[in-house]
Amino acid sequence: MDTNNNKEKIKVLLVDDDATIRTTYADVFRSEGFEVVEAVDGIEGLNKAMTEMPDVIFTGIIMPKMDGFAMKDALAKNVSTVNIPVLMSSHMGREEDRKKAIEMGVKEFFVAGMVTPRKVIENIRALFNTKKYHLKFDAAALDAPKLSADFHLDEFVCAKCYQQKMMELEISDVNKKEFRAQFICPDCK
Ligand SMILES: [Zn+2]
């Protein structure tokens, strides 16, 4: 899929043998609008990577049947999965595991307990250049009144908390330098 297109959901394959971790991450990912596919070990992860073609894989390391490193290795040897970015989460947080992961081309290496699902989401979004930028907006400047009328914005202030709204820019196509813009309240969003 065209991952720069915001209309399509980012599909995450979540691989971990720990059901609590999977559920925790799956819930937050889904609440952020990601599509989530789950697998309980490296073998299932590999199979689902090939059948589901996720945009990104978030995996643990130590798992039965096939661990995260062996899965990453197998993904790299398969032409249909070689380009899927892999993010890894370690329970042990061992430095040699981090080195090994980076050498294998893992995009991010997290240490479980030191990272939140939100942080992982930030990293995933950054992979697809869907990072958001917030710009202050001068409601009295230049074309602002016309913009307000065209967009049927009552005011450039939040109806709930009366704060000045901001313009949120999200890259929609990094190659064409295109942005999607909307007005948001910095607190109420
Ligand atoms: Zn507000």
Backbone and ligand atoms as CSV (ligand in chain L), in Angstrom:
chain,resi,resn,atom,element,x,y,z
A,1,MET,N,N,0.827,-1.210,0.000
A,1,MET,CA,C,0.000,0.000,0.000
A,1,MET,C,C,0.854,1.249,0.000
A,2,ASP,N,N,0.251,2.366,-0.343
A,2,ASP,CA,C,0.946,3.648,-0.267
A,2,ASP,C,C,0.841,4.148,1.167
A,3,THR,N,N,1.918,3.987,1.901
A,3,THR,CA,C,1.858,4.295,3.327
A,3,THR,C,C,1.851,5.792,3.604
A,4,ASN,N,N,2.077,6.600,2.577
A,4,ASN,CA,C,2.002,8.042,2.781
A,4,ASN,C,C,0.568,8.542,2.678
A,5,ASN,N,N,-0.299,7.661,2.255
A,5,ASN,CA,C,-1.686,8.052,2.104
A,5,ASN,C,C,-2.408,7.840,3.431
A,6,ASN,N,N,-2.849,8.936,4.031
A,6,ASN,CA,C,-3.448,8.851,5.362
A,6,ASN,C,C,-4.803,8.182,5.381
A,7,LYS,N,N,-5.425,8.040,4.214
A,7,LYS,CA,C,-6.743,7.434,4.192
A,7,LYS,C,C,-6.650,5.943,4.487
A,8,GLU,N,N,-5.495,5.360,4.213
A,8,GLU,CA,C,-5.328,3.944,4.486
A,8,GLU,C,C,-4.692,3.765,5.846
A,9,LYS,N,N,-5.219,2.781,6.563
A,9,LYS,CA,C,-4.699,2.527,7.911
A,9,LYS,C,C,-3.331,1.876,7.855
A,10,ILE,N,N,-2.508,2.206,8.829
A,10,ILE,CA,C,-1.246,1.504,8.986
A,10,ILE,C,C,-1.550,0.153,9.633
A,11,LYS,N,N,-1.094,-0.912,8.982
A,11,LYS,CA,C,-1.340,-2.264,9.510
A,11,LYS,C,C,-0.101,-2.740,10.272
A,12,VAL,N,N,-0.302,-3.024,11.545
A,12,VAL,CA,C,0.799,-3.465,12.409
A,12,VAL,C,C,0.643,-4.943,12.735
A,13,LEU,N,N,1.714,-5.697,12.525
A,13,LEU,CA,C,1.740,-7.089,12.998
A,13,LEU,C,C,2.448,-7.101,14.346
A,14,LEU,N,N,1.720,-7.555,15.349
A,14,LEU,CA,C,2.194,-7.546,16.730
A,14,LEU,C,C,2.559,-8.976,17.114
A,15,VAL,N,N,3.845,-9.217,17.364
A,15,VAL,CA,C,4.297,-10.584,17.654
A,15,VAL,C,C,4.857,-10.656,19.067
A,16,ASP,N,N,4.173,-11.401,19.932
A,16,ASP,CA,C,4.661,-11.596,21.298
A,16,ASP,C,C,3.930,-12.783,21.902
A,17,ASP,N,N,4.634,-13.582,22.695
A,17,ASP,CA,C,3.980,-14.745,23.310
A,17,ASP,C,C,3.215,-14.350,24.566
A,18,ASP,N,N,3.441,-13.144,25.050
A,18,ASP,CA,C,2.778,-12.660,26.255
A,18,ASP,C,C,1.455,-11.987,25.880
A,19,ALA,N,N,0.355,-12.650,26.254
A,19,ALA,CA,C,-0.975,-12.167,25.867
A,19,ALA,C,C,-1.279,-10.789,26.451
A,20,THR,N,N,-0.769,-10.518,27.650
A,20,THR,CA,C,-1.021,-9.219,28.291
A,20,THR,C,C,-0.355,-8.100,27.492
A,21,ILE,N,N,0.875,-8.339,27.074
A,21,ILE,CA,C,1.581,-7.337,26.266
A,21,ILE,C,C,0.852,-7.127,24.945
A,22,ARG,N,N,0.471,-8.236,24.318
A,22,ARG,CA,C,-0.224,-8.127,23.027
A,22,ARG,C,C,-1.511,-7.327,23.166
A,23,THR,N,N,-2.294,-7.654,24.186
A,23,THR,CA,C,-3.574,-6.971,24.373
A,23,THR,C,C,-3.366,-5.485,24.659
A,24,THR,N,N,-2.397,-5.187,25.521
A,24,THR,CA,C,-2.119,-3.790,25.877
A,24,THR,C,C,-1.757,-2.979,24.636
A,25,TYR,N,N,-0.811,-3.508,23.868
A,25,TYR,CA,C,-0.382,-2.787,22.672
A,25,TYR,C,C,-1.470,-2.738,21.604
A,26,ALA,N,N,-2.168,-3.866,21.421
A,26,ALA,CA,C,-3.208,-3.915,20.387
A,26,ALA,C,C,-4.286,-2.875,20.670
A,27,ASP,N,N,-4.679,-2.742,21.945
A,27,ASP,CA,C,-5.717,-1.773,22.308
A,27,ASP,C,C,-5.289,-0.344,21.976
A,28,VAL,N,N,-4.053,0.011,22.354
A,28,VAL,CA,C,-3.596,1.379,22.111
A,28,VAL,C,C,-3.406,1.617,20.609
A,29,PHE,N,N,-2.839,0.636,19.920
A,29,PHE,CA,C,-2.652,0.780,18.465
A,29,PHE,C,C,-3.991,1.006,17.773
A,30,ARG,N,N,-4.993,0.189,18.162
A,30,ARG,CA,C,-6.307,0.317,17.522
A,30,ARG,C,C,-6.945,1.667,17.849
A,31,SER,N,N,-6.759,2.114,19.093
A,31,SER,CA,C,-7.347,3.405,19.469
A,31,SER,C,C,-6.686,4.541,18.696
A,32,GLU,N,N,-5.485,4.310,18.188
A,32,GLU,CA,C,-4.792,5.311,17.369
A,32,GLU,C,C,-5.100,5.130,15.882
A,33,GLY,N,N,-6.011,4.212,15.592
A,33,GLY,CA,C,-6.433,4.042,14.204
A,33,GLY,C,C,-5.603,3.066,13.392
A,34,PHE,N,N,-4.728,2.317,14.053
A,34,PHE,CA,C,-3.961,1.307,13.326
A,34,PHE,C,C,-4.806,0.036,13.185
A,35,GLU,N,N,-4.532,-0.710,12.123
A,35,GLU,CA,C,-5.090,-2.044,11.992
A,35,GLU,C,C,-4.088,-2.994,12.638
A,36,VAL,N,N,-4.554,-3.922,13.458
A,36,VAL,CA,C,-3.635,-4.787,14.211
A,36,VAL,C,C,-3.870,-6.258,13.879
A,37,VAL,N,N,-2.775,-6.954,13.579
A,37,VAL,CA,C,-2.797,-8.402,13.408
A,37,VAL,C,C,-1.870,-8.959,14.476
A,38,GLU,N,N,-2.289,-10.033,15.163
A,38,GLU,CA,C,-1.473,-10.568,16.253
A,38,GLU,C,C,-0.922,-11.946,15.925
A,39,ALA,N,N,0.261,-12.214,16.478
A,39,ALA,CA,C,0.860,-13.544,16.363
A,39,ALA,C,C,1.546,-13.871,17.681
A,40,VAL,N,N,1.556,-15.171,18.046
A,40,VAL,CA,C,2.020,-15.562,19.377
A,40,VAL,C,C,3.482,-16.027,19.411
A,41,ASP,N,N,4.065,-16.235,18.243
A,41,ASP,CA,C,5.484,-16.608,18.193
A,41,ASP,C,C,6.049,-16.273,16.817
A,42,GLY,N,N,7.347,-16.518,16.646
A,42,GLY,CA,C,8.014,-16.148,15.399
A,42,GLY,C,C,7.484,-16.872,14.175
A,43,ILE,N,N,7.097,-18.150,14.352
A,43,ILE,CA,C,6.574,-18.931,13.216
A,43,ILE,C,C,5.265,-18.322,12.721
A,44,GLU,N,N,4.359,-18.065,13.681
A,44,GLU,CA,C,3.075,-17.468,13.300
A,44,GLU,C,C,3.306,-16.057,12.756
A,45,GLY,N,N,4.267,-15.339,13.372
A,45,GLY,CA,C,4.598,-13.997,12.904
A,45,GLY,C,C,5.054,-14.004,11.454
A,46,LEU,N,N,5.919,-14.948,11.128
A,46,LEU,CA,C,6.429,-15.081,9.763
A,46,LEU,C,C,5.303,-15.395,8.780
A,47,ASN,N,N,4.450,-16.345,9.175
A,47,ASN,CA,C,3.318,-16.708,8.315
A,47,ASN,C,C,2.389,-15.523,8.085
A,48,LYS,N,N,2.082,-14.806,9.166
A,48,LYS,CA,C,1.155,-13.673,9.029
A,48,LYS,C,C,1.799,-12.514,8.279
A,49,ALA,N,N,3.122,-12.389,8.397
A,49,ALA,CA,C,3.813,-11.344,7.630
A,49,ALA,C,C,3.617,-11.593,6.137
A,50,MET,N,N,3.661,-12.871,5.736
A,50,MET,CA,C,3.530,-13.208,4.318
A,50,MET,C,C,2.096,-13.142,3.830
A,51,THR,N,N,1.135,-13.531,4.703
A,51,THR,CA,C,-0.256,-13.543,4.248
A,51,THR,C,C,-0.938,-12.191,4.439
A,52,GLU,N,N,-0.565,-11.463,5.475
A,52,GLU,CA,C,-1.256,-10.200,5.783
A,52,GLU,C,C,-0.548,-8.984,5.205
A,53,MET,N,N,0.722,-9.136,4.860
A,53,MET,CA,C,1.539,-8.033,4.358
A,53,MET,C,C,1.369,-6.748,5.193
A,54,PRO,N,N,1.776,-6.803,6.463
A,54,PRO,CA,C,1.652,-5.607,7.316
A,54,PRO,C,C,2.619,-4.505,6.860
A,55,ASP,N,N,2.327,-3.286,7.281
A,55,ASP,CA,C,3.214,-2.166,6.962
A,55,ASP,C,C,4.412,-2.130,7.890
A,56,VAL,N,N,4.229,-2.692,9.082
A,56,VAL,CA,C,5.295,-2.671,10.084
A,56,VAL,C,C,5.082,-3.846,11.041
A,57,ILE,N,N,6.192,-4.354,11.590
A,57,ILE,CA,C,6.111,-5.468,12.543
A,57,ILE,C,C,6.713,-5.013,13.869
A,58,PHE,N,N,5.970,-5.244,14.942
A,58,PHE,CA,C,6.460,-4.942,16.280
A,58,PHE,C,C,6.559,-6.267,17.011
A,59,THR,N,N,7.779,-6.679,17.379
A,59,THR,CA,C,7.970,-8.013,17.931
A,59,THR,C,C,8.798,-8.038,19.205
A,60,GLY,N,N,8.502,-9.030,20.031
A,60,GLY,CA,C,9.352,-9.328,21.168
A,60,GLY,C,C,10.540,-10.156,20.701
A,61,ILE,N,N,11.433,-10.523,21.607
A,61,ILE,CA,C,12.600,-11.328,21.220
A,61,ILE,C,C,12.404,-12.779,21.646
A,62,ILE,N,N,12.324,-12.999,22.962
A,62,ILE,CA,C,12.250,-14.375,23.461
A,62,ILE,C,C,10.829,-14.900,23.331
A,63,MET,N,N,10.683,-15.904,22.464
A,63,MET,CA,C,9.375,-16.528,22.227
A,63,MET,C,C,9.600,-17.996,21.921
A,64,PRO,N,N,8.586,-18.847,22.191
A,64,PRO,CA,C,8.727,-20.260,21.818
A,64,PRO,C,C,8.747,-20.444,20.298
A,65,LYS,N,N,9.206,-21.589,19.874
A,65,LYS,CA,C,9.253,-22.004,18.451
A,65,LYS,C,C,10.255,-21.207,17.624
A,66,MET,N,N,10.073,-19.895,17.555
A,66,MET,CA,C,11.017,-19.062,16.804
A,66,MET,C,C,11.094,-17.708,17.492
A,67,ASP,N,N,12.306,-17.274,17.825
A,67,ASP,CA,C,12.419,-15.989,18.528
A,67,ASP,C,C,12.415,-14.817,17.528
A,68,GLY,N,N,12.437,-13.615,18.080
A,68,GLY,CA,C,12.330,-12.413,17.255
A,68,GLY,C,C,13.484,-12.262,16.275
A,69,PHE,N,N,14.686,-12.645,16.691
A,69,PHE,CA,C,15.853,-12.533,15.800
A,69,PHE,C,C,15.740,-13.497,14.614
A,70,ALA,N,N,15.350,-14.743,14.914
A,70,ALA,CA,C,15.219,-15.739,13.844
A,70,ALA,C,C,14.115,-15.327,12.870
A,71,MET,N,N,13.047,-14.726,13.421
A,71,MET,CA,C,11.967,-14.271,12.551
A,71,MET,C,C,12.447,-13.135,11.651
A,72,LYS,N,N,13.187,-12.181,12.253
A,72,LYS,CA,C,13.694,-11.054,11.466
A,72,LYS,C,C,14.607,-11.562,10.343
A,73,ASP,N,N,15.429,-12.557,10.676
A,73,ASP,CA,C,16.336,-13.154,9.704
A,73,ASP,C,C,15.557,-13.795,8.550
A,74,ALA,N,N,14.493,-14.529,8.911
A,74,ALA,CA,C,13.671,-15.193,7.894
A,74,ALA,C,C,12.928,-14.172,7.030
A,75,LEU,N,N,12.467,-13.092,7.647
A,75,LEU,CA,C,11.781,-12.027,6.899
A,75,LEU,C,C,12.719,-11.407,5.876
A,76,ALA,N,N,13.994,-11.246,6.291
A,76,ALA,CA,C,14.984,-10.607,5.420
A,76,ALA,C,C,15.335,-11.484,4.222
A,77,LYS,N,N,15.124,-12.801,4.371
A,77,LYS,CA,C,15.468,-13.731,3.283
A,77,LYS,C,C,14.317,-13.934,2.308
A,78,ASN,N,N,13.174,-13.374,2.647
A,78,ASN,CA,C,11.995,-13.531,1.798
A,78,ASN,C,C,11.749,-12.223,1.049
A,79,VAL,N,N,11.697,-12.324,-0.268
A,79,VAL,CA,C,11.620,-11.120,-1.093
A,79,VAL,C,C,10.341,-10.313,-0.823
A,80,SER,N,N,9.263,-10.993,-0.417
A,80,SER,CA,C,8.006,-10.273,-0.206
A,80,SER,C,C,7.955,-9.575,1.156
A,81,THR,N,N,8.854,-9.955,2.065
A,81,THR,CA,C,8.795,-9.368,3.408
A,81,THR,C,C,10.053,-8.591,3.792
A,82,VAL,N,N,11.060,-8.615,2.890
A,82,VAL,CA,C,12.359,-8.014,3.232
A,82,VAL,C,C,12.256,-6.524,3.562
A,83,ASN,N,N,11.302,-5.832,2.952
A,83,ASN,CA,C,11.221,-4.383,3.160
A,83,ASN,C,C,10.264,-3.954,4.272
A,84,ILE,N,N,9.660,-4.911,4.952
A,84,ILE,CA,C,8.760,-4.532,6.049
A,84,ILE,C,C,9.608,-4.098,7.248
A,85,PRO,N,N,9.435,-2.859,7.709
A,85,PRO,CA,C,10.228,-2.424,8.864
A,85,PRO,C,C,9.868,-3.200,10.133
A,86,VAL,N,N,10.888,-3.564,10.894
A,86,VAL,CA,C,10.694,-4.327,12.125
A,86,VAL,C,C,11.152,-3.496,13.324
A,87,LEU,N,N,10.289,-3.403,14.319
A,87,LEU,CA,C,10.624,-2.772,15.597
A,87,LEU,C,C,10.650,-3.876,16.640
A,88,MET,N,N,11.626,-3.824,17.528
A,88,MET,CA,C,11.810,-4.910,18.474
A,88,MET,C,C,11.716,-4.400,19.909
A,89,SER,N,N,11.091,-5.221,20.764
A,89,SER,CA,C,11.002,-4.878,22.172
A,89,SER,C,C,11.676,-5.978,22.989
A,90,SER,N,N,12.598,-5.582,23.857
A,90,SER,CA,C,13.360,-6.537,24.646
A,90,SER,C,C,12.966,-6.451,26.115
A,91,HIS,N,N,12.819,-7.606,26.750
A,91,HIS,CA,C,12.544,-7.606,28.189
A,91,HIS,C,C,13.828,-7.454,28.982
A,92,MET,N,N,14.885,-8.013,28.449
A,92,MET,CA,C,16.163,-8.029,29.154
A,92,MET,C,C,16.905,-6.705,28.991
A,93,GLY,N,N,16.746,-6.076,27.840
A,93,GLY,CA,C,17.440,-4.821,27.575
A,93,GLY,C,C,18.946,-4.985,27.488
A,94,ARG,N,N,19.397,-6.157,27.003
A,94,ARG,CA,C,20.832,-6.409,26.928
A,94,ARG,C,C,21.460,-5.653,25.759
A,95,GLU,N,N,22.631,-5.103,26.028
A,95,GLU,CA,C,23.307,-4.289,25.024
A,95,GLU,C,C,23.669,-5.128,23.790
A,96,GLU,N,N,24.057,-6.404,23.998
A,96,GLU,CA,C,24.408,-7.238,22.836
A,96,GLU,C,C,23.191,-7.511,21.952
A,97,ASP,N,N,22.008,-7.565,22.591
A,97,ASP,CA,C,20.792,-7.742,21.798
A,97,ASP,C,C,20.512,-6.486,20.964
A,98,ARG,N,N,20.732,-5.329,21.576
A,98,ARG,CA,C,20.533,-4.077,20.841
A,98,ARG,C,C,21.458,-4.019,19.620
A,99,LYS,N,N,22.728,-4.345,19.860
A,99,LYS,CA,C,23.715,-4.341,18.760
A,99,LYS,C,C,23.300,-5.285,17.639
A,100,LYS,N,N,22.926,-6.494,18.055
A,100,LYS,CA,C,22.526,-7.512,17.082
A,100,LYS,C,C,21.320,-7.035,16.276
A,101,ALA,N,N,20.343,-6.442,16.983
A,101,ALA,CA,C,19.129,-5.962,16.320
A,101,ALA,C,C,19.458,-4.896,15.282
A,102,ILE,N,N,20.280,-3.945,15.668
A,102,ILE,CA,C,20.614,-2.851,14.751
A,102,ILE,C,C,21.391,-3.391,13.548
A,103,GLU,N,N,22.315,-4.339,13.815
A,103,GLU,CA,C,23.075,-4.956,12.723
A,103,GLU,C,C,22.166,-5.691,11.743
A,104,MET,N,N,21.086,-6.259,12.279
A,104,MET,CA,C,20.152,-6.998,11.419
A,104,MET,C,C,19.193,-6.067,10.672
A,105,GLY,N,N,19.269,-4.786,10.968
A,105,GLY,CA,C,18.417,-3.836,10.264
A,105,GLY,C,C,17.108,-3.527,10.967
A,106,VAL,N,N,17.017,-3.900,12.248
A,106,VAL,CA,C,15.826,-3.541,13.030
A,106,VAL,C,C,15.793,-2.018,13.178
A,107,LYS,N,N,14.603,-1.435,12.934
A,107,LYS,CA,C,14.484,0.034,12.889
A,107,LYS,C,C,14.602,0.671,14.269
A,108,GLU,N,N,13.972,0.040,15.254
A,108,GLU,CA,C,14.018,0.571,16.615
A,108,GLU,C,C,14.119,-0.584,17.587
A,109,PHE,N,N,14.893,-0.393,18.625
A,109,PHE,CA,C,15.040,-1.406,19.671
A,109,PHE,C,C,14.572,-0.775,20.979
A,110,PHE,N,N,13.467,-1.293,21.517
A,110,PHE,CA,C,12.916,-0.749,22.761
A,110,PHE,C,C,13.206,-1.701,23.904
A,111,VAL,N,N,13.320,-1.154,25.086
A,111,VAL,CA,C,13.419,-1.988,26.268
A,111,VAL,C,C,12.064,-1.935,26.977
A,112,ALA,N,N,11.431,-3.122,27.097
A,112,ALA,CA,C,10.120,-3.194,27.734
A,112,ALA,C,C,10.202,-2.614,29.148
A,113,GLY,N,N,9.203,-1.871,29.543
A,113,GLY,CA,C,9.212,-1.245,30.850
A,113,GLY,C,C,9.806,0.154,30.809
A,114,MET,N,N,10.614,0.415,29.782
A,114,MET,CA,C,11.198,1.749,29.614
A,114,MET,C,C,10.468,2.492,28.500
A,115,VAL,N,N,9.519,1.820,27.880
A,115,VAL,CA,C,8.837,2.412,26.736
A,115,VAL,C,C,7.333,2.242,26.905
A,116,THR,N,N,6.585,3.212,26.420
A,116,THR,CA,C,5.129,3.124,26.467
A,116,THR,C,C,4.602,2.841,25.060
A,117,PRO,N,N,3.390,2.280,24.973
A,117,PRO,CA,C,2.805,2.087,23.642
A,117,PRO,C,C,2.758,3.388,22.834
A,118,ARG,N,N,2.542,4.514,23.521
A,118,ARG,CA,C,2.485,5.813,22.811
A,118,ARG,C,C,3.809,6.126,22.122
A,119,LYS,N,N,4.899,5.810,22.815
A,119,LYS,CA,C,6.225,6.061,22.258
A,119,LYS,C,C,6.449,5.189,21.016
A,120,VAL,N,N,5.994,3.955,21.106
A,120,VAL,CA,C,6.118,3.046,19.964
A,120,VAL,C,C,5.308,3.587,18.786
A,121,ILE,N,N,4.110,4.099,19.084
A,121,ILE,CA,C,3.275,4.678,18.039
A,121,ILE,C,C,3.976,5.863,17.380
A,122,GLU,N,N,4.599,6.715,18.187
A,122,GLU,CA,C,5.358,7.850,17.626
A,122,GLU,C,C,6.405,7.357,16.646
A,123,ASN,N,N,7.103,6.308,17.025
A,123,ASN,CA,C,8.141,5.750,16.152
A,123,ASN,C,C,7.553,5.175,14.871
A,124,ILE,N,N,6.419,4.507,14.998
A,124,ILE,CA,C,5.781,3.942,13.806
A,124,ILE,C,C,5.336,5.062,12.872
A,125,ARG,N,N,4.723,6.080,13.438
A,125,ARG,CA,C,4.272,7.206,12.605
A,125,ARG,C,C,5.452,7.866,11.902
A,126,ALA,N,N,6.539,8.008,12.642
A,126,ALA,CA,C,7.724,8.645,12.061
A,126,ALA,C,C,8.254,7.836,10.884
A,127,LEU,N,N,8.110,6.515,10.953
A,127,LEU,CA,C,8.555,5.657,9.849
A,127,LEU,C,C,7.823,5.992,8.561
A,128,PHE,N,N,6.563,6.394,8.704
A,128,PHE,CA,C,5.740,6.656,7.523
A,128,PHE,C,C,5.550,8.150,7.288
A,129,ASN,N,N,6.383,8.940,7.936
A,129,ASN,CA,C,6.329,10.388,7.743
A,129,ASN,C,C,4.953,10.961,7.989
A,130,THR,N,N,4.252,10.375,8.931
A,130,THR,CA,C,2.940,10.931,9.230
A,130,THR,C,C,3.013,11.765,10.508
A,131,LYS,N,N,4.192,12.251,10.770
A,131,LYS,CA,C,4.380,13.082,11.940
A,131,LYS,C,C,3.547,14.363,11.804
A,132,LYS,N,N,3.053,14.824,12.928
A,132,LYS,CA,C,2.221,16.024,12.894
A,132,LYS,C,C,2.998,17.228,13.404
A,133,TYR,N,N,2.695,18.376,12.831
A,133,TYR,CA,C,3.331,19.630,13.239
A,133,TYR,C,C,2.241,20.601,13.665
A,134,HIS,N,N,2.496,21.317,14.712
A,134,HIS,CA,C,1.509,22.286,15.193
A,134,HIS,C,C,2.052,23.695,15.043
A,135,LEU,N,N,1.315,24.503,14.296
A,135,LEU,CA,C,1.757,25.869,14.037
A,135,LEU,C,C,0.797,26.856,14.679
A,136,LYS,N,N,1.369,27.873,15.272
A,136,LYS,CA,C,0.525,28.949,15.800
A,136,LYS,C,C,-0.026,29.739,14.624
A,137,PHE,N,N,-1.188,30.265,14.815
A,137,PHE,CA,C,-1.908,30.878,13.726
A,137,PHE,C,C,-2.407,32.235,14.188
A,138,ASP,N,N,-2.122,33.266,13.394
A,138,ASP,CA,C,-2.568,34.606,13.746
A,138,ASP,C,C,-3.927,34.877,13.097
A,139,ALA,N,N,-4.971,34.890,13.912
A,139,ALA,CA,C,-6.338,35.017,13.402
A,139,ALA,C,C,-6.608,36.375,12.759
A,140,ALA,N,N,-5.745,37.347,13.015
A,140,ALA,CA,C,-5.967,38.686,12.460
A,140,ALA,C,C,-5.153,38.905,11.186
A,141,ALA,N,N,-4.357,37.927,10.830
A,141,ALA,CA,C,-3.407,38.151,9.745
A,141,ALA,C,C,-3.990,37.865,8.362
A,142,LEU,N,N,-3.617,38.685,7.430
A,142,LEU,CA,C,-3.822,38.463,5.997
A,142,LEU,C,C,-5.152,37.812,5.629
A,143,ASP,N,N,-5.123,36.590,5.135
A,143,ASP,CA,C,-6.317,35.932,4.630
A,143,ASP,C,C,-7.108,35.182,5.687
A,144,ALA,N,N,-6.746,35.361,6.941
A,144,ALA,CA,C,-7.398,34.586,7.997
A,144,ALA,C,C,-8.927,34.735,8.003
A,145,PRO,N,N,-9.480,35.960,7.877
A,145,PRO,CA,C,-10.947,36.079,7.879
A,145,PRO,C,C,-11.599,35.316,6.718
A,146,LYS,N,N,-10.963,35.343,5.538
A,146,LYS,CA,C,-11.504,34.624,4.385
A,146,LYS,C,C,-11.432,33.109,4.623
A,147,LEU,N,N,-10.304,32.678,5.165
A,147,LEU,CA,C,-10.123,31.257,5.485
A,147,LEU,C,C,-11.206,30.811,6.465
A,148,SER,N,N,-11.443,31.658,7.450
A,148,SER,CA,C,-12.457,31.373,8.457
A,148,SER,C,C,-13.828,31.210,7.814
A,149,ALA,N,N,-14.158,32.106,6.870
A,149,ALA,CA,C,-15.454,32.060,6.194
A,149,ALA,C,C,-15.547,30.826,5.299
A,150,ASP,N,N,-14.472,30.568,4.533
A,150,ASP,CA,C,-14.491,29.445,3.598
A,150,ASP,C,C,-14.630,28.104,4.320
A,151,PHE,N,N,-14.026,28.023,5.479
A,151,PHE,CA,C,-14.059,26.757,6.224
A,151,PHE,C,C,-15.200,26.711,7.236
A,152,HIS,N,N,-16.017,27.763,7.246
A,152,HIS,CA,C,-17.118,27.865,8.204
A,152,HIS,C,C,-16.635,27.710,9.647
A,153,LEU,N,N,-15.486,28.305,9.912
A,153,LEU,CA,C,-15.000,28.327,11.287
A,153,LEU,C,C,-15.654,29.523,11.953
A,154,ASP,N,N,-16.299,29.303,13.070
A,154,ASP,CA,C,-16.929,30.428,13.753
A,154,ASP,C,C,-15.870,31.414,14.209
A,155,GLU,N,N,-14.890,30.880,14.850
A,155,GLU,CA,C,-13.802,31.696,15.384
A,155,GLU,C,C,-12.565,30.831,15.374
A,156,PHE,N,N,-11.442,31.461,15.544
A,156,PHE,CA,C,-10.219,30.681,15.675
A,156,PHE,C,C,-9.950,30.327,17.132
A,157,VAL,N,N,-11.027,30.260,17.896
A,157,VAL,CA,C,-10.874,29.847,19.290
A,157,VAL,C,C,-11.696,28.591,19.522
A,158,CYS,N,N,-11.260,27.807,20.491
A,158,CYS,CA,C,-11.942,26.564,20.824
A,158,CYS,C,C,-13.283,26.871,21.494
A,159,ALA,N,N,-14.343,26.200,21.052
A,159,ALA,CA,C,-15.673,26.422,21.612
A,159,ALA,C,C,-15.776,25.908,23.052
A,160,LYS,N,N,-14.891,24.981,23.402
A,160,LYS,CA,C,-14.952,24.402,24.744
A,160,LYS,C,C,-14.130,25.185,25.757
A,161,CYS,N,N,-12.890,25.503,25.388
A,161,CYS,CA,C,-11.998,26.102,26.388
A,161,CYS,C,C,-11.539,27.512,25.987
A,162,TYR,N,N,-12.031,28.008,24.855
A,162,TYR,CA,C,-11.755,29.374,24.398
A,162,TYR,C,C,-10.279,29.673,24.133
A,163,GLN,N,N,-9.497,28.617,23.957
A,163,GLN,CA,C,-8.097,28.842,23.586
A,163,GLN,C,C,-7.994,29.097,22.086
A,164,GLN,N,N,-6.957,29.819,21.712
A,164,GLN,CA,C,-6.661,30.018,20.303
A,164,GLN,C,C,-6.347,28.663,19.651
A,165,LYS,N,N,-6.996,28.399,18.529
A,165,LYS,CA,C,-6.721,27.139,17.837
A,165,LYS,C,C,-5.360,27.191,17.136
A,166,MET,N,N,-4.847,26.030,16.851
A,166,MET,CA,C,-3.589,25.933,16.118
A,166,MET,C,C,-3.848,25.218,14.796
A,167,MET,N,N,-2.932,25.406,13.882
A,167,MET,CA,C,-3.026,24.660,12.641
A,167,MET,C,C,-2.154,23.416,12.763
A,168,GLU,N,N,-2.776,22.285,12.507
A,168,GLU,CA,C,-2.033,21.030,12.554
A,168,GLU,C,C,-1.730,20.574,11.132
A,169,LEU,N,N,-0.461,20.372,10.870
A,169,LEU,CA,C,-0.046,19.897,9.548
A,169,LEU,C,C,0.437,18.463,9.665
A,170,GLU,N,N,0.005,17.666,8.710
A,170,GLU,CA,C,0.451,16.285,8.671
A,170,GLU,C,C,0.930,16.002,7.257
A,171,ILE,N,N,2.119,15.457,7.122
A,171,ILE,CA,C,2.642,15.169,5.784
A,171,ILE,C,C,1.788,14.085,5.140
A,172,SER,N,N,1.257,14.385,3.953
A,172,SER,CA,C,0.471,13.365,3.266
A,172,SER,C,C,1.282,12.727,2.145
A,173,ASP,N,N,2.199,13.475,1.575
A,173,ASP,CA,C,3.087,12.898,0.561
A,173,ASP,C,C,4.418,13.618,0.644
A,174,VAL,N,N,5.388,12.905,1.210
A,174,VAL,CA,C,6.669,13.540,1.475
A,174,VAL,C,C,7.382,13.895,0.172
A,175,ASN,N,N,7.154,13.100,-0.881
A,175,ASN,CA,C,7.846,13.358,-2.148
A,175,ASN,C,C,7.284,14.581,-2.861
A,176,LYS,N,N,5.980,14.734,-2.799
A,176,LYS,CA,C,5.344,15.891,-3.441
A,176,LYS,C,C,5.309,17.098,-2.513
A,177,LYS,N,N,5.839,16.942,-1.289
A,177,LYS,CA,C,5.811,17.997,-0.280
A,177,LYS,C,C,4.376,18.480,-0.027
A,178,GLU,N,N,3.489,17.521,0.111
A,178,GLU,CA,C,2.093,17.845,0.374
A,178,GLU,C,C,1.752,17.640,1.841
A,179,PHE,N,N,0.929,18.551,2.344
A,179,PHE,CA,C,0.465,18.461,3.723
A,179,PHE,C,C,-1.051,18.407,3.759
A,180,ARG,N,N,-1.555,17.829,4.822
A,180,ARG,CA,C,-2.970,17.908,5.137
A,180,ARG,C,C,-3.052,18.821,6.354
A,181,ALA,N,N,-3.956,19.786,6.327
A,181,ALA,CA,C,-4.008,20.752,7.419
A,181,ALA,C,C,-5.385,20.774,8.057
A,182,GLN,N,N,-5.428,20.983,9.364
A,182,GLN,CA,C,-6.707,21.200,10.035
A,182,GLN,C,C,-6.486,22.090,11.255
A,183,PHE,N,N,-7.574,22.729,11.687
A,183,PHE,CA,C,-7.491,23.563,12.878
A,183,PHE,C,C,-7.874,22.741,14.099
A,184,ILE,N,N,-7.054,22.822,15.107
A,184,ILE,CA,C,-7.344,22.059,16.327
A,184,ILE,C,C,-7.081,22.924,17.558
A,185,CYS,N,N,-7.732,22.537,18.655
A,185,CYS,CA,C,-7.401,23.152,19.937
A,185,CYS,C,C,-6.182,22.415,20.486
A,186,PRO,N,N,-5.181,23.133,21.004
A,186,PRO,CA,C,-4.001,22.428,21.507
A,186,PRO,C,C,-4.308,21.482,22.666
A,187,ASP,N,N,-5.394,21.728,23.390
A,187,ASP,CA,C,-5.715,20.844,24.519
A,187,ASP,C,C,-6.847,19.875,24.215
A,188,CYS,N,N,-7.931,20.370,23.620
A,188,CYS,CA,C,-9.079,19.500,23.374
A,188,CYS,C,C,-8.887,18.637,22.126
A,189,LYS,N,N,-8.050,19.077,21.205
A,189,LYS,CA,C,-7.744,18.408,19.923
A,189,LYS,C,C,-8.976,18.232,19.049
L,1,ZN,ZN,ZN,-10.079,23.553,23.726
